[in-house]
Amino acid sequence: MPDPIMYQEDGYVVLESDRTEQLMTAAELKAKLIDLLLLEEVIIPKELEKFDSAESQAQHLMDNYFELDIGADKYLQWYVVRLEK
């Protein structure tokens, strides 16, 4: 049986094509994803079309993806981190 700590998340390391590495809370990442999902140039995965709000789409992205295509030669990637052992 896996150790429950494997599913614990303290934050996210966020990488963007035009910025330095950032450490964000889940709420900060979700807000960023919501803002991006509302932009026309962002390519939204087909799987997200079934959700009725940007908030639901953002939560699904956080739970099931690690990258979002945000335009030509741009990207946003996020990785869960635990700050303590």
Secondary structure, 3 states (H helix, E strand, C coil): CCCHHHHCCCEEEEEECCCCCEEECHHHHHHHHHHHHCCCCCCCCHHHHHCCCHHHHHHHHHHHCCEEECCCCCEEEEEEECCCC
